[in-house]
């Protein structure tokens, strides 16, 4: 790999440029606007929790069709995650964000206008293309704009936005279910999606994508819009140029992912993605009102508890996002993971003993449910989306993040489409114990296979992969010391 001295003449684009006076503001604005896609994802997946009760009444659905309506968006999300990888490599990260927001707009309106359950399922599959596409491209877009020291906080704005979307969806599901009905509840998501589409015209492109596809002059221009000093731009653009110069066709796309030196990142990122969704949190978001109703809670009480679930998700995601760059990715997951296990064991016990309505045991169901949401959403849920955006080399990042997002959505689809069936097979309490085991397995996986990436630049992580240093270390120290 080439090395560039501070006076290296090999990057002519550095000869004449100016940084923006509003660089910090532009960086946060770009991250926040793009992260609204996370809010759309949260809203479009969360609104079905309250709307499903109304849809079931209108279309007279059984448990199978309830599962199909809830999980249809996930089937589309898997396809959207894979397809957007090609879009983001071919047309760029910013353009891809605009494409997925256009799908959000049209998909939300199509769902709201569906005349029957079959059309609703088809429309939710289409909407899922935008949902899955956003989870592939938005974290990557923010990651490639962000400096290493703030990458975790900025990328996890996407997670915070998911929490906001779910919370808003539950407020609307509880407060407006009778006044609005389910169609306006779904259609309203088109408005913020249209706002993101327009706003992206005015935000910078990914400097890393432009370096490979439009040249270093363009990369410097866009990087200078989100950095506060010329020295910072010079240092970073040389690292980007160095990484790009070291790439040949064998290291690109799917062929690149097959390289042995990439395998540790692939295992770590995809494994965490699997456990992020298969730990049971998405099941709680989709089916909490249904589970609580089955446990004896009234319709309004079940929806109100679901609102509490989304509030805890939002608060803990915000907390995790605020501390992930200080505590570290690996350490945060290992601190919170055992709490998820204990909470699900307690929740399973409460469901198994069938406490009387209004008893202490019945309220302990709510307590353990909220505890699980706190530990899971403040830990692995914060990190799960982040790792896919930062662990992979530039030459294969679009393809890798597609696979990462597809793993997230495929796992989500598996959980959501089998949740009610699993409850029928092994009971509600047994289902909670099953997911406690999954969370215990995730803690072991993270401890043995997931290294710390806190404080490392994207190029530092790529170098660690090349040099065989991408592995967990004692004391949770980063692969690049800071």
JOWOKA-V279206 format. One line per field, one symbol per residue. ss: DSSP state (h for helix, s for strand, l for the rest). psi: psi as a letter, one per 40 degrees, with the letter a starting at -180 (. if undefined). burial: + if it has 16 or more other C-alpha atoms within 10 Angstrom, else -. A space follows every 10 residues. Layout:
ss: ???
psi: ???
burial: ???
//
This chain:
ss: llllllllll lhhhhlllll llhhhhhhhh hhhhhhhhhh hhhhhhhhhh hhhhhhhhhl llhhhhhhhh hhhhhhhhhh hhhhhhhhhh llhhhhhhhh hhhhhhhhhh hhllllhhhh hhhhhhhhhh hhhhhhhhhh hhhhhllhhh hhhhhlhhhh hhhhhhhhhh hhhhhlhhhh lhhhhhhlhh hhhhhhhhhh hhllllhhhh hhhllhhhhh hhhhlllllh hhhhhhhhhh hhhhhlllhh hlhhhhhllh hhhhhhhhhh hhhhhhhhll hhhhhhhhhh hhhhllllhh hhhhhhhhhh hhhhhhhhhh hhhhhhhlhh hhhhhhhhhh hhhhhhhhhh hhhllllllh hhhhhhhhhh hhhhhhhllh hhhhhhhhhh lllhhhhhhh hhhhhhhhhh hhhhhhhhhh hhhhhhhhhh hhhhhhhhhh hhhhhhhhhl lslllllhhh hhhhhhllll lllhhhlsll ll
psi: hiihidehee gdeedhiiii dfdddddddd ddddeddddd dddddddddd ddddddddef iadddddddd eddddddddd dddddddddd eidddddddd dddddddddd ddeheidddd dddddddddd dddddddddd dddediidde dddddedddd dddddddddd dddddedddd iddddddded dddddddddd deiiihdddd dddeiddddd dddeeeieid dddddddddd dddddehide eiaddddehd eedddddddd dddddddeee ddddddeddd ddddeeiidd dddddddddd dddddddddd ddededdidd dddddddddd dddddddddd ddegiiheid dddddddddd dddddddecd ddddddddee eiiddedddd dddddddddd ddddddeedd dddddeiddd dddddddddd ddddddddeh ihehehiddd ddddddefeg iiiiefiidh h.
burial: ---------- +-++----++ --+--+++-+ ++++++++++ ++++++++++ ++++++---- +---++++++ ++++++++++ +++++++++- -+++++++++ ++++++++++ ++++--+--+ ++++++++++ ++++++++++ ++++++++-- ++++++++++ ++++++++++ ++++--+--- -+++++++++ -+++-++--+ --++++++++ ++---+++++ ++++++++-+ --++-+++++ ++++--+--- +++--++--- ++-+++-+++ ++++++++++ ++++++++++ +++-+++--- -+++++++++ ++++++++++ ++-++--+++ ++++++++++ ++++++++++ +---+----- ++++++-+++ ++++++++++ ++++++++++ ++++++++++ ++++++++++ +++-+++-++ -------+++ ++++++-+++ -++-+++-++ ++++++++++ +++++---++ +++--+++++ --
//
